[in-house]
Amino acid sequence: MVALTSEQSTFLLDALGEDPVRWPVLIALATGARRGETLALRWRHIDLDRGTMRIAESLEQTARGLRFKPPKNNRSRVVVLPAFAIEELRRRKKEQAEELLRCGVRQSQDTLLCTRQDGEPVTPVQLTHRFTRLTAKLEGLPKLRFHDLRHSHATQLLLAGVHPRIAQERLGHSTVSLTLDLYSHVTGAMQEDAAAKINAAFGRPRKPAR
């Protein structure tokens, strides 16, 4: 499991520029959505005025082709979007509509957020290959899988002090204990932070560990 820092996440988005892979990467970093969930997002799932996104489908690649199915655990969920993602998605929606019109396709509420230029879905395999190829060229980042962006979101939430229950809801885990088990590597830093806060509450400087 690899988790990017917030600085590395920002660097990755900036480095991708306007490459189409930017959009699934943005969603994964901003919401912790899984690869299939990201590729199944339609504009009717996104309320830019309220700043929310509903994860209700997942795109799966099978031997017979692509199929849309319910997300893992058969549970849809609503995730609040950070402000920077809302701004980026407003731009994406406008630019995608113009791009599709050039291909003779009209954007609708059922249009996928992540599409090829002709409006057809991006397959999970296509996303994985392109993401791997692009990130391998970036210096200063560890070797990444697309799924590591989900890990990065979760780790950054917990390190920022977000309640594990909220992290669980955003990630779509079945239980809070699953979230904490998966991200037990974060609890050491959280323990250090908790001890520092208790010391601060008592008005005493913390002594370094011997």
N, C-alpha and C positions, 0 to 999 in steps of 0.2 A: 504494500500500500504506500503510495506517494501522496503527500499533501503539499500543495503550493502555499507559500505565504501570500498575504494580500498584495505585497509588492510584486511578487512573481506573477500573480494572476493579472495584475494591471499590465505588466510588461508583456505577457502573452497576448492579451487583447490588442495592445498597441502594435505588436509585431505582426499580427495577422492582417492588419490594415483592413482592406475591403474584400478580402478573400471570402467566398461564400461560407467557408467553415467557421467564420467569425460568429455567425448567428447561433448555431448549436453550442459553440463554446461559451458564448455569452449566457445563454440560458442555463447551462450546466453549472457555471460558476456562480450565477446570481441566485439560483433556486435549488441546486442539488438534484435536479431531475436526471433520471437515467437516460441512456442513449436512446432507447426506443420511445420513451415518453417525450423526449425533446423532438424527435422526428415526427411524432404524431400530433404535435400542437397545431391547431387551426386558429384562425383569427377570432372565431366565435368563443374560443376558450380564454381569450385575453381581453380584459376590460382595462383599457389604458386610462380611462377617466378615474376609475376607482383604484387603479394600480394593483390589480390582482390577476392571477393566472390559475386556471383550473386544469389540473392534470387528470384527464378522464380516459385517455387511450394510450396505447403503446404500439409502435410499429415493429412487426416481427418479420424476419426474412426466413422463409422455409424453402424446401426443395421444390415446392409448387409455386413459389413466388412470394409476394408481399401480402401481409394481412394485418388488419388492425384488430386489436384485442383489448380487453380491460387491462389497466395497470396491475402491477404485482399486488397480490393479496386481494385483488378485485375491489380495491378501494380507490375511488376518486378523491382528490384533495384540492384545496384552494391554498395557494401560496401568495403572500404579499410580495410584490416586486420592489426592489430597491429603486430609488429615484433615477440613478444613472441608467438602469435597464429600461425604465419606462421611456426615457428620452431617446435611447437608441432604437427601441422598438417602434416608436412613432416614425422615426426616419426610415426604418426598414419597411414599414407598411407602405409608405408613400413611394419609395424607390422601387419596391417590388411591383406595385400596381403599374407603374410606368414601364417596367421591364416586361411584364406579362403582356401589356397592350401591344408592344412591338412584335410579340409572337402571336397576336390575335386572340389572346386569352384575357378574359375579364376577371379581375380579383373579386372574390366573394367572401362571405363569412366562413365558408367551408374550405377556403384555400389554406393550404399548409403554410406555416411560417417558414420552414426550411424546405425549399424546393430547388429543382434545377431551373435553368433559365426559361424552359418551356412550361413550368408549372408542375411537372411530374415530381413524385417524391424522391428524396435522396435516400438511398438504401443504407441500412446500418453498415454493411461492408464498405460501401463507398466512403462513408464518413470516417470509418476507422482507418482506412488506407490513406486518405488525404490528410487526416489529422496527424497520423504517425509520420508521414513524409515531411510535412511542414515543420512540426515541432523538433524533428531530429536535426534540423538545420539551425536551430536557435541556440546560441551559446548562453550559458548561465542558467539553464533549466535542466532538471533531472530527466531521465528517460521517462516518458509519460504514456499511459494508456488514456483513452477518453474517459473511462470510468474514474480515473484519478481526480478528475475535475469535481465529481460528486464528493469524493473524499475530502477534497480541498475545501469545499463549501461547508461540510459538516465540521471539519476541524477548526476552521476560522470562526464558526458560530460558537462552538464550545469555548474556545480560547478567549472570545470576546465576552464571555459570561452569560451568553444566552441560555435560558433554562433548557435542560435536556428534553423536557416535554415539548417545547416549541421546535427544537431540532428534530425530534421524532416526527412531528406533524409535517414539517417541511419535507423531510426525506421519505415519508410514506412507510416507515417501519411499523411493524405490527405492535411492538411494545417499546416502552422507554428502556427497559433492561437490554433489549437488543441493541439499541443505539449506544448505550454506555459500554456494552461488551465489545462492540465493533471499534469504538474509539477510546479504548482504555489507555492508549498511548498518550492521550491528552490529559488524563486525570492527574498525572504527576505535576504538570504545570499548573493545573487548577488548584491542587493542594497547596503549592507554593503561594499562589495568589491569595487563597483563603487565609493562610497563616499571616500574610502581610496585612490583610484587611483587618484581621482580629487585633494584631499588634497596633495598627493605626487607631482602632477604636479605643484601645486602652491608653493611647497617647505615648507609646513606647517605641523607640527605634528598634528595628529588628537586628539581632546579632547574626553575623554570618555563621553558617554551619561549619564545624571543624572537621 
